Amino acid sequence: MRKIRFLIALLLFPILSFGNMAQPWISGSTHSTLYGAKNCRVIKENINIDLAEYEDSTIAKFKIKYLIHSDVDQTIPLLFIGIGLDKNQIVFVNNIASQILDSKLINASAVKFSDTDSIAANSEDLIYFKAPLHKGENIITVEYQAVLGFNRYGFVKMQTLEYSLYPSRFWKSFGTINIEMPLQSKYKIVSSNIGDPEIENDIAKWQITSINIDDIEFIITEKTNFVATILLFLQPFGIAVLLLILMFFLHLKLIRKKYEQKNRSLKYALSLGIAIIPILFYVVYYSSYSLIDFSLGQESSKHGYVFLYVVTYPIVVLCYGILMYGIDKNLKSKYKE
């Protein structure tokens, strides 16, 4: 078996070390283009993908049309593999509904296509039907729903959608693949391994004229508003650092004022600032998680054991204290002269 990657790619995501050691990724559906026959060729494949929210997941509603040229009148068995797909698949052959057959009719442990190519598969994951093709051009339409994989940690849900092109090698030839994905003013394409899409009327479009990869992969997320975009760019640490800088200048101003005006009421400004400002830094840091979630219109997101960062508090107090004591000493010498 030379190629089984497209079957297991979504099933073997590594367990990353992250805080509570839970799986950081929810796997999505695994599915492919049709497995074909050597005496037929696919002139083109049109893929329309509509995204929709369902409970806590995003589903992709696929409508795929194959324009197939058959050398002779024939009825051929066709299948594609769909792990985790919705069971309500629909198949039309030349606009006539085709019955999806019992996949147990196939050897479920491995689907063999040649002496060197076979695919490990569970019978429940095979969508199997027979297509009566006439000589010349035929249209096969397949409709189904797939679940997108997504990360469980972080503010923004990065969702992955994969589609295997590996079966294209089992046809006599495979032509152009056109892909359209309406973004609905809600989604954006973060990346894809087939290049950036052409965006027209809020529809992302790709065209593949030469198949040199086994899988198409899209990374998709929801668009964010302006405020959320800024906060996401800063992240909690950046927000806390900005506030720390502002508090530093305020603290410096009070210390300078103490010596300029010889204001005895500010004699504890140095020590109080060193004690309070690092605490405020951490308060802002942890509060920023809720602030960013609020800007995204979502409930608390997961980030592992971020509260463990509090162990750095003594280091921050020490560094800030050394800095401010040095500044205080210089100001004291300056205003004594």
VOGU-716599 format. One line per field, with one value per atom (N, C-alpha, C): x, y, z; residue in one letter; atom name. Coordinates in steps of 0.001 Angstrom, whole numbers, plus 500000, padded with zeros to 6 digits. Layout:
# residues N
X = c(X  ...);
Y = c(Y  ...);
Z = c(Z  ...);
res = c(a  ...);
atom = c(CA  ...);
This chain:
# residues 337
X = c(500849  500000  500884  500849  501719  501116  499799  499187  497979  498089  496898  496750  497601  497643  496312  495571  494351  493286  493401  492422  492703  493987  494329  494797  494880  495439  494683  493352  492553  492368  492814  492597  493802  494957  496174  496829  496025  496626  497401  498605  499408  498803  499003  498570  499661  499396  500412  500494  501676  501847  501322  500256  499666  498851  499394  498635  498026  496753  496051  496183  497053  497390  496222  495171  494039  494331  493554  493737  493395  494321  494095  493347  492930  492312  491176  490034  488915  488957  489033  489174  487888  488023  486877  486670  485763  485463  486592  486778  487727  486931  487177  486392  487217  486731  487560  486706  487397  486721  486397  485633  485203  486369  486328  487224  486590  487371  486787  487281  487232  487598  488553  489392  490415  489863  488609  488046  487101  487216  486451  487409  487054  487862  486967  487438  486709  487135  486186  486493  486688  485796  485959  485151  485552  484853  484564  483293  482902  482487  483131  482868  482318  481118  480536  480466  481006  481073  480361  479250  478517  478795  479278  479579  478382  478163  477042  477411  476869  477114  476074  476530  475639  476152  475383  475793  477174  478170  479503  480452  479931  480791  480370  481254  480939  480874  479825  479692  479850  480334  480480  479506  478615  477656  478243  478600  479237  478191  478337  477603  478648  478899  479988  479432  479807  479375  480583  480489  481531  481000  481720  481431  482363  481770  482547  482309  483374  483265  483543  482576  482727  482992  483929  484260  483152  482374  481322  480127  478974  477844  478224  478089  478498  477913  477825  477466  478669  479208  480427  480179  480810  480719  481633  481127  481911  481791  482816  482738  483645  483326  484288  484211  485299  485415  484998  484114  483615  483566  484685  484736  484118  483105  482466  481507  481056  480113  478689  477845  476423  475898  474967  474487  473512  473071  472091  472798  473527  474181  473195  473369  472507  473397  473046  473809  472848  473191  472433  473362  472884  473620  472767  473253  472484  471085  471058  469835  468842  469260  468405  469021  468199  468702  469255  470430  471077  471068  470774  470715  472116  472305  473573  473504  474438  474402  475052  474775  475370  476868  477639  479093  479722  478953  479498  479712  479167  479400  480870  481586  483001  483820  484995  485912  486245  485741  485817  487206  488036  489346  490289  490091  490926  490221  490157  489596  490755  490821  491964  491626  492519  492288  493313  494428  495456  496337  497345  498236  499023  499190  500033  499274  498001  497237  496016  495942  494762  494575  493361  493015  492382  492924  492308  491033  489920  488652  487677  486855  485747  484538  483768  482635  481641  481530  480575  481006  482273  482791  482853  482303  482325  480953  480951  479730  479825  479009  479164  477885  478027  476863  477304  476319  476606  476052  476879  476522  476319  475073  474839  475261  476356  476897  476655  476260  476161  477436  477642  478835  478795  479876  479926  479940  479355  479425  478284  478617  477662  477913  476858  476991  476635  477552  477297  477341  476302  476219  476185  477028  477088  476895  476003  475762  475907  476617  476770  477258  477296  477776  478987  479971  481193  481418  482034  482340  483778  483986  485324  486045  487341  488158  488473  488742  489045  489900  490618  491461  490593  490986  490240  490808  491966  492609  492850  492888  493103  491799  491926  490750  489943  490640  489972  489958  488798  488674  489185  490325  490872  490330  489628  488960  489605  489716  490389  489417  489484  488641  489557  489498  490351  489513  490080  489410  490492  490368  491423  491277  492388  492443  493120  493575  494292  493526  492178  491444  491475  491876  491871  492786  493769  494707  494071  492880  492241  491307  491277  490545  491525  490969  491802  492527  491814  492407  491465  492006  491203  491458  490383  490508  490528  490010  490043  489104  489554  488719  488434  487162  486739  486095  486533  486020  485445  484241  483613  483157  483459  483067  482519  481190  480623  481070  481579  482097  481039  479924  478764  479086  480132  480571  480886  481113  481329  482653  483047  484247  485378  486580  487739  488677  489372  490326  491674  492141  493434  494558  494407  495411  494828  495479  495126  496376  496471  497656  497509  496468  496318  496347  496918  497084  495931  496108  495074  493912  492687  491531  491308  490576  490043  488704  488553  487320  486453  485264  484325  482930  482338  481012  480976  482063  482191  482192  482620  482764  484231  484819  486203  486234  487111  487162  488585  488720  490001  489803  490840  490811  492114  491969  493120  493166  494209  494331  495304  496156  497124  497160  496883  496820  498193  498844  500164  500234  499063  498985  497925  498033  497068  495846  496021  494925  494841  493630  493397  493129  493726  493474  493197  492088  491739  491772  492314  492208  491251  490173  489084  488797  488479  488047  486984  486360  485354  486028  485448  485973  485751  486626  486516  486318  485696  485504  486808  486795  488022  488640  487809  488321  488929  488220  488726  490026  490134  491355  492556  492364  493435  493822  492816  493092  493784  493369  494014  495460  495720  497089  497963  497405  498167  498327  497260  497222  497258  496869  496859  498191  499297  500598  500862  500539  500751  499891  498640  497754  498323  498783  499332  500616  501453  502696  502406  501410  501046  500621  499800  499355  500536  501447  502631  503459  503577  504325  503648  502315  501578  501740  501645  501791  503211  504188  505584  505761  505232  505383  504623  503456  502725  503523  504091  504913  506118  506761  507917  507540  506386  505914  505720  505169  504929  506252  507204  508504  509209  509167  509789  509102  507764  507002  507388  507682  508070  509327  510296  511534  511424  510681  510536  509806  508738  507891  508166  509096  509382  508079  507259  505921  506050  505877  506040  504930  503784  502678  503000  504069  504453  505693  506054  507286  507223  505992  505850  505526  505612  505259  506132  507422  508334  507968  507881  507631  506234  505238  503877  503766  504420  504393  505025  506174  506862  505991  505213  504362  503096  502485  501154  501213  502131  502137  502319  503231  503307  502019  501345  500059  499044  498990  498058  498400  499691  500108  499459  499493  498915  497393  496802  495335  494868  495562  495210  495464  496566  496905  495791  495351  494312  492953  492668  491389  491284  492439  492441  491878  491988  491414  489902  489252  487806  487441  488287  488036  488066  489057  489162  488002  487652  486498  485230  485057  483873  483848  485009  485066  484730  484965  484655  483239  482530  481153  481067  482024  482033  482277  481976  482247  483730  484103  485521  486169  487281  488058  489105  489691  490651  492080  492924  494324  495290  494859  495744  495861  496875  497054  497811  497173  497842  498070  497282  497453  498816  499490  500812  501835  501505  502429  502629  501758  501867  503173  503788  505068  506159  505938  506937  506800  505776  505544  506780  507441  508635  509710  509861  510879  510512  509228  508771  508956  508602  508764  510238  511114  512541  513091  512764  513273  512731  511441  510829  511385  511573  512102  513508  514373  515744  515728  514866  514762  514330  513266  512718  513630  514294  515238  516405  516845  517912  517485  516270  515753  515589  515049  514843  516171  517213  518518  519071  518919  519388  518626  517298  516489  516837  517070  517425  518727  519713  520998  520832  519998  519797  519195  518175  517469  518150  519225  520004  521014  521395  522419  521870);
Y = c(498808  500000  501242  501954  503125  504345  504477  505723  505403  505682  505587  506863  507845  509052  509783  509806  510619  510018  508705  508080  508368  508503  508602  509983  510908  512227  512918  512815  513493  512656  511418  510542  510471  510916  510769  512100  513161  514421  514198  514725  514486  515126  514484  515044  516011  517295  518286  518516  518863  519207  520625  520747  522071  522088  522625  522845  521589  521354  520228  518948  518931  517714  517109  517874  517354  517475  516745  516816  518212  518903  520289  520442  519349  519446  518443  518877  517985  517612  516333  515886  516085  516410  516568  515336  515454  514339  514139  512892  512565  512112  512717  512360  512638  512131  512155  512359  512601  512583  511133  510927  509575  508718  507459  506470  506018  505964  505728  504494  504558  503417  503894  502977  503335  503577  503190  503461  504655  505471  506722  507847  509032  510182  511293  511983  513125  514374  514970  516185  517354  517444  518467  518072  518642  518437  519807  520094  521352  521079  521758  521552  522837  522764  523904  523552  524429  524182  525306  525002  525975  525678  526691  526531  526940  526224  526531  526101  526811  526478  525477  524486  523500  523165  523592  523439  524064  523308  523869  523631  523135  522792  523552  523540  524075  522901  522883  521818  522412  521583  521980  521150  521836  521161  521097  519901  519702  519371  520016  519631  519528  518303  518049  517494  518101  517636  517179  515964  515399  515312  515871  515674  514573  513412  512208  511734  511415  510850  509354  508576  507128  506680  505763  505274  504395  503760  502838  502959  502405  502253  501215  501591  500662  501074  500131  500400  500044  501055  500821  501124  500365  500665  501833  502773  503925  504061  504617  504850  505997  506589  507463  507195  507542  507258  508492  508290  509413  509087  509326  509073  510249  509963  511001  511881  511428  512216  511996  512984  512816  511667  510889  509697  510009  511239  511593  512021  511106  511413  511210  512021  511941  511824  510909  510713  510731  511498  511519  511155  510303  509970  510413  511412  511996  512409  513106  513670  512630  511384  510328  509859  509839  509436  508019  507847  506545  505988  504725  504090  503866  504259  503970  502552  501739  500311  499993  498799  498321  498152  498924  498890  497604  496768  495483  494530  494924  494118  494177  495186  495344  494774  494274  493862  495080  495103  496301  496581  495570  495790  496536  496359  497063  497105  498308  498471  498482  497489  497330  497814  498618  499187  498734  498248  497713  496796  496228  495318  496032  497328  498069  499113  499355  500387  499794  499991  499593  500567  500673  501634  500910  501083  500517  501292  500591  501283  500418  501067  500409  500483  499418  499388  500514  500925  501986  503335  503445  504715  504783  503769  503746  504134  505063  505439  504803  503773  502873  502877  503063  503045  502620  502243  501863  502928  503320  504409  503879  503924  503542  504693  504523  505570  505223  506212  505991  506501  506043  506462  507971  508629  510079  510728  511922  512690  512349  512277  511978  512933  513170  514034  513233  513193  512572  513673  513751  514751  514038  514476  513897  515023  514818  515807  515142  515817  515304  516446  516168  517145  516584  517446  517049  517981  517466  518252  518748  520019  520590  520281  519987  519857  521242  521339  522649  522501  523597  523626  523890  523330  523504  524618  525155  526161  527421  528543  529822  530589  531869  532730  532436  532226  532070  530599  530129  528743  528619  527981  527697  526340  526341  525125  524612  523309  522719  521855  521978  521203  520539  519212  518476  517698  517561  516840  516109  514794  513999  513952  514209  514088  512792  512027  510793  509867  509735  508832  509249  510483  510937  510091  509419  508615  507329  506980  505740  505942  507161  507416  507405  507261  507307  508642  509705  511035  511879  512941  513794  515239  515950  517313  518376  519542  520712  520539  521010  521032  522481  522850  524197  524138  525004  525021  526403  526419  527670  527523  528553  528547  529929  530089  531365  531683  532907  533280  533948  534369  534873  536073  536830  537970  537560  536287  535759  535027  534320  533495  534107  533708  534088  532889  532832  531756  532191  531489  531801  531305  530089  529536  528338  527959  526738  526262  524966  524446  524465  525136  525316  526802  527604  529020  529866  531168  532111  532083  532204  532181  533519  533468  534682  534958  536160  536513  537341  536842  537535  537441  538613  538663  537834  537948  537263  535741  535275  533830  533554  532647  532246  531190  531392  530485  530031  528732  528150  527338  527209  526318  525516  524193  523292  522667  522969  522436  521264  521156  520063  519510  518227  517621  517075  517756  517322  517165  517139  516909  515844  515186  514139  514688  515811  516356  517863  518368  519802  520093  521162  521547  523043  523389  524779  525028  526163  526627  527824  527708  528679  529193  530461  531017  532073  532531  533585  534946  535885  537245  537886  538817  539514  541009  541678  543118  543855  545165  545960  545885  546046  546021  544663  543595  542249  541996  542514  542333  542975  544191  544880  544109  543668  542935  541608  540937  539675  539902  541027  541345  541568  542260  542548  541320  540508  539365  539867  539032  539485  540050  539430  539919  541321  541563  542883  543946  543595  544542  544881  543859  544076  544896  544651  545405  546875  547155  548543  549266  548588  549202  549368  548409  548505  549734  549994  551176  552457  552518  553700  553882  552788  552874  553267  552794  553170  554683  555295  556745  557509  556988  557628  557537  556377  556177  557117  557204  558086  559537  559914  561297  561606  560662  560878  560966  560122  560165  561484  561926  563212  564355  564270  565313  565372  564209  564146  564971  564914  565654  567095  567322  568688  569569  569086  569879  569593  568654  568217  567887  567097  566726  565490  565697  564605  563554  563963  563010  561924  562166  561193  560394  560425  559754  558234  557676  556228  555847  556830  556580  555488  555484  554501  553083  552850  551493  550994  551871  551460  551102  551885  551607  550277  549995  548721  547543  547715  546631  546467  547598  547547  547341  548013  547982  546572  545745  544369  543585  543844  543163  543576  544874  545367  544771  544583  543968  542598  541780  540437  540482  541423  541563  541888  542825  543194  542023  541313  540187  539143  538736  537703  538231  539487  540073  540213  540330  540508  539293  538117  536924  537078  537520  537727  538875  539918  541067  540649  539873  539431  538505  537588  536712  537536  538567  539435  540152  540626  541332  540411  539100  538111  537579  537997  537539  536076  535592  534180  534011  532820  532515  532201  531871  531678  530652  531028  530100  529431  528359  527581  527937  528037  528402  527615  526499  525751  526422  526067  526586  527909  528945  530241  530847  530432  531010  530662  529661  529293  530401  531340  532441  533304  533164  533964  533675  532526  532202  533183  533921  534905  536231  536347  537606  538087  537239  537734  538276  537666  538130  539513  539709  541014  542080  541760  542714  543079  542064  542310  543220  542887  543686  545111  545230  546566  547368  546662  547349  547879  547061  547497  548709  548672  549789  551068  550977  552177  552701  551809  552277  553007  552533  553218  554597  554694  555995  556926  556400  557221  557767  556919  557352  558476  558370  559429  560727  560627  561850  562488  561663  562196  562982  562435  563136  564412  564355  565522  566690  566409  567506  567927  567262  567687  568743  568716  569640  571070);
Z = c(500000  500000  500000  498939  498833  499498  499352  499834  500705  501983  502840  503668  503358  504177  504253  503131  503154  504049  504343  505238  506695  507051  508456  508861  507917  508229  509349  509323  510322  511586  511550  512694  513623  513146  513928  514235  514536  514938  516239  516343  517536  518766  519922  521186  521635  521558  521870  523372  523834  525239  525431  526172  526315  527607  528644  529868  530448  530118  530721  529915  528897  528152  527392  527121  526355  524869  524062  522610  522125  521441  521057  519747  519143  517830  517724  517227  516967  515492  515206  513830  513046  511779  510905  510037  509094  508200  507192  506788  505722  504508  503365  502189  500943  499820  498623  497387  496286  495004  494648  493600  493231  492760  493153  492551  491242  490195  488890  488177  486858  486012  484927  484458  483484  482084  481822  480494  480521  481560  481653  482021  481597  481985  482500  483495  484052  483299  482589  481840  482800  483788  484824  486054  487174  488440  489042  489321  489951  491393  492315  493734  494323  494863  495574  497058  497906  499346  500073  500721  501537  503004  503726  505143  505989  507073  507974  509379  510372  511769  512246  512982  513581  514964  515986  517371  517551  518005  518244  517077  515974  514842  513592  512622  511293  510334  509532  508545  507147  506256  504854  504031  503346  502478  501072  500668  499368  498300  497157  495957  494846  494411  493481  492179  491079  489766  488955  488437  487591  486160  485239  483819  483342  483034  482754  481329  480649  479309  479390  478884  478860  477421  477278  475937  475354  476245  475796  476727  476293  477200  478261  479510  480566  481909  482801  484192  485039  485732  486506  487982  488861  490297  490641  491401  491825  493341  493943  495383  495770  496909  497558  499048  499706  501131  501913  502872  503655  505137  505834  507269  508004  508817  509614  508843  507674  506897  507394  507108  507356  506503  507059  506355  505209  505122  504074  502788  502198  500930  499779  498747  497566  496334  495450  494218  493032  492010  490761  489613  488717  487505  486329  485599  484490  484950  486109  486696  487191  487315  487861  489182  490234  491544  491487  492085  492090  493508  493628  494935  495482  496745  497411  497941  497519  497813  499160  499627  500868  500665  501381  501192  501696  502375  502818  501643  500481  499293  498871  499392  499072  500230  499920  500975  501835  503048  503877  504420  504523  505119  504185  502869  501902  500559  499987  498653  497670  496797  495909  494508  493942  492615  491594  492085  491193  492022  491387  492109  493196  493044  493993  494794  494468  495161  495843  497143  497892  499049  499511  500548  501720  502920  504111  504406  504613  504804  505578  506367  507039  506125  506061  505131  505402  506654  506982  506432  506055  505550  504025  503351  501892  501335  500409  499703  498324  498128  496984  496158  494852  493968  492581  491761  490378  489445  488493  487587  486176  485662  484259  483331  482670  481810  480354  479585  478149  477475  476260  475541  475328  475668  475548  476924  477023  478261  479214  480490  481556  482715  483482  484661  485910  486849  488149  489204  490012  491077  492424  493329  494674  495681  496637  497689  499046  499942  501306  502203  503494  504461  505194  505417  506120  507302  508336  509530  509436  509754  509724  511037  510943  512141  512682  513974  514550  515801  516129  517324  518550  519668  520903  521771  521404  522225  521406  522109  521452  521317  520994  520883  519623  518521  517237  516842  516458  516027  514591  514436  513118  512672  511558  511112  509829  509758  508605  507816  506510  505604  504591  504534  503618  502605  501423  500338  499567  499467  498849  497325  496655  495193  494763  495732  495426  494472  494621  493717  492255  491954  490558  489681  490284  489492  488960  489461  489031  487833  487306  486065  484900  483712  482511  482434  482752  482896  483743  484305  485185  484799  484465  483944  485033  484678  485558  486748  487897  489101  489451  489511  489892  491271  492150  493524  493822  494396  494828  496270  497077  498477  498852  498951  499387  500822  501023  502339  503213  502607  503337  504233  503907  504717  506149  506374  507722  507841  506792  506860  506042  506372  505558  505440  504329  504076  504637  505647  506242  505338  504829  503929  503201  502130  501411  500687  500447  499769  498249  497759  496311  495940  496842  496552  497055  496909  497332  496352  496863  495967  495284  494209  493600  494282  494835  495534  494595  494316  493440  494038  494344  494976  496264  497043  498331  498170  497015  496772  496477  497254  497019  495918  494935  493787  493537  493264  492866  491594  490823  489663  489645  489585  489545  488160  487427  486071  486002  487013  487057  488473  488611  489935  490309  491251  491702  493218  493862  495302  495564  496704  497046  497771  498484  499289  499148  499105  499218  500691  501193  502582  502665  503312  503571  505075  505477  506860  506838  507591  507534  508936  509053  510327  510067  511140  510996  511015  510301  510294  511667  512021  513303  513067  514048  513933  514202  514007  514102  515490  516525  517902  518217  517854  518115  517368  516150  515365  516064  516616  517331  518591  519353  520590  520309  519241  518868  518447  517809  517425  518659  519663  520874  521753  521839  522747  524205  525161  526567  527039  526629  527065  526530  525268  524682  525346  525650  526340  527706  528439  529779  529724  528713  528574  528283  527428  527142  528409  529224  530468  531431  531430  532282  531914  530621  530172  530648  530521  530992  532494  533243  534700  535088  534302  534566  534461  533395  533228  534305  534723  535811  537113  537367  538557  538536  537376  537227  537479  536998  537188  538673  539411  540843  541611  541239  541920  541638  540386  540036  540766  540845  541535  543012  543602  545011  545264  544362  544549  544070  542988  542476  543470  544044  544932  546410  546640  548011  548736  548044  548545  549424  550754  551695  551574  551014  550870  549846  549054  548021  548414  549710  550115  549959  549912  549722  548264  547372  545966  545357  545711  545139  545563  546856  547359  547020  547095  546760  545275  544433  543000  542671  543324  543074  543506  544567  545058  544225  543820  543190  541682  541011  539542  538983  539491  538985  539201  540330  540563  539507  539201  538187  536817  536570  535302  535134  536175  536095  536070  536799  536766  535355  534715  533337  532395  532607  531750  531762  532940  533023  532594  532880  532479  530959  530305  528847  528122  528720  528095  527952  529022  528977  528046  528032  527154  525689  525317  523920  523563  524473  524223  524027  524849  524745  523397  522944  521657  520495  520704  519666  519795  520853  521053  521407  522204  522554  524053  524528  525916  526094  527309  527620  526700  526103  525287  526169  525645  526422  526028  527062  526814  527686  528252  529133  530492  531226  532577  532560  532014  531923  533296  534304  535637  536237  535651  536155  535917  535032  534787  536024  537016  538227  538963  538689  539355  538940  537865  537426  538175  539033  539751  540508  541301  542021  541095  539926  538977  538453  538141  537648  538722  539974  541074  541249  541187  541362  540262  539006  537875  537914  538195  538230  539406  540538  541720  541487  540867  540576  539655  538630  537686  538398  539203  539828  540940  541679  542692  542038  540887  540168  539717  539178  538737  539934  541038  542236  542758  542739  543211  542349  541048  540144  540335  540499  540713  542048  543046  544367  544300  543570  543424  542617  541581  540710  541458  542265  542934  544226  544681  545827  545430  544136  543642  543560);
res = c(m  m  m  r  r  r  k  k  k  i  i  i  r  r  r  f  f  f  l  l  l  i  i  i  a  a  a  l  l  l  l  l  l  l  l  l  f  f  f  p  p  p  i  i  i  l  l  l  s  s  s  f  f  f  g  g  g  n  n  n  m  m  m  a  a  a  q  q  q  p  p  p  w  w  w  i  i  i  s  s  s  g  g  g  s  s  s  t  t  t  h  h  h  s  s  s  t  t  t  l  l  l  y  y  y  g  g  g  a  a  a  k  k  k  n  n  n  c  c  c  r  r  r  v  v  v  i  i  i  k  k  k  e  e  e  n  n  n  i  i  i  n  n  n  i  i  i  d  d  d  l  l  l  a  a  a  e  e  e  y  y  y  e  e  e  d  d  d  s  s  s  t  t  t  i  i  i  a  a  a  k  k  k  f  f  f  k  k  k  i  i  i  k  k  k  y  y  y  l  l  l  i  i  i  h  h  h  s  s  s  d  d  d  v  v  v  d  d  d  q  q  q  t  t  t  i  i  i  p  p  p  l  l  l  l  l  l  f  f  f  i  i  i  g  g  g  i  i  i  g  g  g  l  l  l  d  d  d  k  k  k  n  n  n  q  q  q  i  i  i  v  v  v  f  f  f  v  v  v  n  n  n  n  n  n  i  i  i  a  a  a  s  s  s  q  q  q  i  i  i  l  l  l  d  d  d  s  s  s  k  k  k  l  l  l  i  i  i  n  n  n  a  a  a  s  s  s  a  a  a  v  v  v  k  k  k  f  f  f  s  s  s  d  d  d  t  t  t  d  d  d  s  s  s  i  i  i  a  a  a  a  a  a  n  n  n  s  s  s  e  e  e  d  d  d  l  l  l  i  i  i  y  y  y  f  f  f  k  k  k  a  a  a  p  p  p  l  l  l  h  h  h  k  k  k  g  g  g  e  e  e  n  n  n  i  i  i  i  i  i  t  t  t  v  v  v  e  e  e  y  y  y  q  q  q  a  a  a  v  v  v  l  l  l  g  g  g  f  f  f  n  n  n  r  r  r  y  y  y  g  g  g  f  f  f  v  v  v  k  k  k  m  m  m  q  q  q  t  t  t  l  l  l  e  e  e  y  y  y  s  s  s  l  l  l  y  y  y  p  p  p  s  s  s  r  r  r  f  f  f  w  w  w  k  k  k  s  s  s  f  f  f  g  g  g  t  t  t  i  i  i  n  n  n  i  i  i  e  e  e  m  m  m  p  p  p  l  l  l  q  q  q  s  s  s  k  k  k  y  y  y  k  k  k  i  i  i  v  v  v  s  s  s  s  s  s  n  n  n  i  i  i  g  g  g  d  d  d  p  p  p  e  e  e  i  i  i  e  e  e  n  n  n  d  d  d  i  i  i  a  a  a  k  k  k  w  w  w  q  q  q  i  i  i  t  t  t  s  s  s  i  i  i  n  n  n  i  i  i  d  d  d  d  d  d  i  i  i  e  e  e  f  f  f  i  i  i  i  i  i  t  t  t  e  e  e  k  k  k  t  t  t  n  n  n  f  f  f  v  v  v  a  a  a  t  t  t  i  i  i  l  l  l  l  l  l  f  f  f  l  l  l  q  q  q  p  p  p  f  f  f  g  g  g  i  i  i  a  a  a  v  v  v  l  l  l  l  l  l  l  l  l  i  i  i  l  l  l  m  m  m  f  f  f  f  f  f  l  l  l  h  h  h  l  l  l  k  k  k  l  l  l  i  i  i  r  r  r  k  k  k  k  k  k  y  y  y  e  e  e  q  q  q  k  k  k  n  n  n  r  r  r  s  s  s  l  l  l  k  k  k  y  y  y  a  a  a  l  l  l  s  s  s  l  l  l  g  g  g  i  i  i  a  a  a  i  i  i  i  i  i  p  p  p  i  i  i  l  l  l  f  f  f  y  y  y  v  v  v  v  v  v  y  y  y  y  y  y  s  s  s  s  s  s  y  y  y  s  s  s  l  l  l  i  i  i  d  d  d  f  f  f  s  s  s  l  l  l  g  g  g  q  q  q  e  e  e  s  s  s  s  s  s  k  k  k  h  h  h  g  g  g  y  y  y  v  v  v  f  f  f  l  l  l  y  y  y  v  v  v  v  v  v  t  t  t  y  y  y  p  p  p  i  i  i  v  v  v  v  v  v  l  l  l  c  c  c  y  y  y  g  g  g  i  i  i  l  l  l  m  m  m  y  y  y  g  g  g  i  i  i  d  d  d  k  k  k  n  n  n  l  l  l  k  k  k  s  s  s  k  k  k  y  y  y  k  k  k  e  e  e);
atom = c(N  CA  C  N  CA  C  N  CA  C  N  CA  C  N  CA  C  N  CA  C  N  CA  C  N  CA  C  N  CA  C  N  CA  C  N  CA  C  N  CA  C  N  CA  C  N  CA  C  N  CA  C  N  CA  C  N  CA  C  N  CA  C  N  CA  C  N  CA  C  N  CA  C  N  CA  C  N  CA  C  N  CA  C  N  CA  C  N  CA  C  N  CA  C  N  CA  C  N  CA  C  N  CA  C  N  CA  C  N  CA  C  N  CA  C  N  CA  C  N  CA  C  N  CA  C  N  CA  C  N  CA  C  N  CA  C  N  CA  C  N  CA  C  N  CA  C  N  CA  C  N  CA  C  N  CA  C  N  CA  C  N  CA  C  N  CA  C  N  CA  C  N  CA  C  N  CA  C  N  CA  C  N  CA  C  N  CA  C  N  CA  C  N  CA  C  N  CA  C  N  CA  C  N  CA  C  N  CA  C  N  CA  C  N  CA  C  N  CA  C  N  CA  C  N  CA  C  N  CA  C  N  CA  C  N  CA  C  N  CA  C  N  CA  C  N  CA  C  N  CA  C  N  CA  C  N  CA  C  N  CA  C  N  CA  C  N  CA  C  N  CA  C  N  CA  C  N  CA  C  N  CA  C  N  CA  C  N  CA  C  N  CA  C  N  CA  C  N  CA  C  N  CA  C  N  CA  C  N  CA  C  N  CA  C  N  CA  C  N  CA  C  N  CA  C  N  CA  C  N  CA  C  N  CA  C  N  CA  C  N  CA  C  N  CA  C  N  CA  C  N  CA  C  N  CA  C  N  CA  C  N  CA  C  N  CA  C  N  CA  C  N  CA  C  N  CA  C  N  CA  C  N  CA  C  N  CA  C  N  CA  C  N  CA  C  N  CA  C  N  CA  C  N  CA  C  N  CA  C  N  CA  C  N  CA  C  N  CA  C  N  CA  C  N  CA  C  N  CA  C  N  CA  C  N  CA  C  N  CA  C  N  CA  C  N  CA  C  N  CA  C  N  CA  C  N  CA  C  N  CA  C  N  CA  C  N  CA  C  N  CA  C  N  CA  C  N  CA  C  N  CA  C  N  CA  C  N  CA  C  N  CA  C  N  CA  C  N  CA  C  N  CA  C  N  CA  C  N  CA  C  N  CA  C  N  CA  C  N  CA  C  N  CA  C  N  CA  C  N  CA  C  N  CA  C  N  CA  C  N  CA  C  N  CA  C  N  CA  C  N  CA  C  N  CA  C  N  CA  C  N  CA  C  N  CA  C  N  CA  C  N  CA  C  N  CA  C  N  CA  C  N  CA  C  N  CA  C  N  CA  C  N  CA  C  N  CA  C  N  CA  C  N  CA  C  N  CA  C  N  CA  C  N  CA  C  N  CA  C  N  CA  C  N  CA  C  N  CA  C  N  CA  C  N  CA  C  N  CA  C  N  CA  C  N  CA  C  N  CA  C  N  CA  C  N  CA  C  N  CA  C  N  CA  C  N  CA  C  N  CA  C  N  CA  C  N  CA  C  N  CA  C  N  CA  C  N  CA  C  N  CA  C  N  CA  C  N  CA  C  N  CA  C  N  CA  C  N  CA  C  N  CA  C  N  CA  C  N  CA  C  N  CA  C  N  CA  C  N  CA  C  N  CA  C  N  CA  C  N  CA  C  N  CA  C  N  CA  C  N  CA  C  N  CA  C  N  CA  C  N  CA  C  N  CA  C  N  CA  C  N  CA  C  N  CA  C  N  CA  C  N  CA  C  N  CA  C  N  CA  C  N  CA  C  N  CA  C  N  CA  C  N  CA  C  N  CA  C  N  CA  C  N  CA  C  N  CA  C  N  CA  C  N  CA  C  N  CA  C  N  CA  C  N  CA  C  N  CA  C  N  CA  C  N  CA  C  N  CA  C  N  CA  C  N  CA  C  N  CA  C  N  CA  C  N  CA  C  N  CA  C  N  CA  C  N  CA  C  N  CA  C  N  CA  C  N  CA  C  N  CA  C  N  CA  C  N  CA  C  N  CA  C  N  CA  C  N  CA  C  N  CA  C  N  CA  C  N  CA  C  N  CA  C  N  CA  C  N  CA  C  N  CA  C  N  CA  C  N  CA  C  N  CA  C  N  CA  C  N  CA  C  N  CA  C  N  CA  C  N  CA  C  N  CA  C  N  CA  C  N  CA  C  N  CA  C  N  CA  C  N  CA  C  N  CA  C  N  CA  C  N  CA  C  N  CA  C  N  CA  C  N  CA  C  N  CA  C  N  CA  C  N  CA  C  N  CA  C  N  CA  C  N  CA  C  N  CA  C  N  CA  C  N  CA  C  N  CA  C  N  CA  C  N  CA  C  N  CA  C  N  CA  C  N  CA  C  N  CA  C  N  CA  C  N  CA  C  N  CA  C  N  CA  C  N  CA  C  N  CA  C  N  CA  C  N  CA  C  N  CA  C  N  CA  C  N  CA  C  N  CA  C  N  CA  C  N  CA  C  N  CA  C  N  CA  C  N  CA  C  N  CA  C  N  CA  C  N  CA  C  N  CA  C  N  CA  C  N  CA  C  N  CA  C  N  CA  C  N  CA  C  N  CA  C  N  CA  C  N  CA  C  N  CA  C  N  CA  C  N  CA  C  N  CA  C  N  CA  C);
